[in-house]
Amino acid sequence: MQSYLFYKVGQLLCLNKIPAPEFEKYMAEQPALHQKQITKKQAKAVVQLLDNKPYYVQQLAFLLFKNSSKKAVTETLNAGLQALRTPGCALYQHLF
């Protein structure tokens, strides 16, 4: 069994919404550091769909890039949204 020694030890910080232009720019630039690509239109869609909320955007971005080979595609984005909507992800139900 894997140990999570520092799991939930630190203080929880709630981030405010990040301004859309800055968030979209960040979303478009970061994947390139890992040899992945996302269009500005896709980055804007992710940010808008999740109302600029950093935690939720990060979750969808993770799913998007985990399931993309090199380029993010609309189907992968839709699959990521669907994964967030599953019953096991009750935390996200209020977003949709």
Secondary structure by P-SEA (a helix, b strand, c coil): cccccccccccbbbbccccaaaaaaaaacccccccccccaaaaaaaaaaacccaaaaaaaaaaaaaaccccccaaaaaaaaaaaaccccccccccc
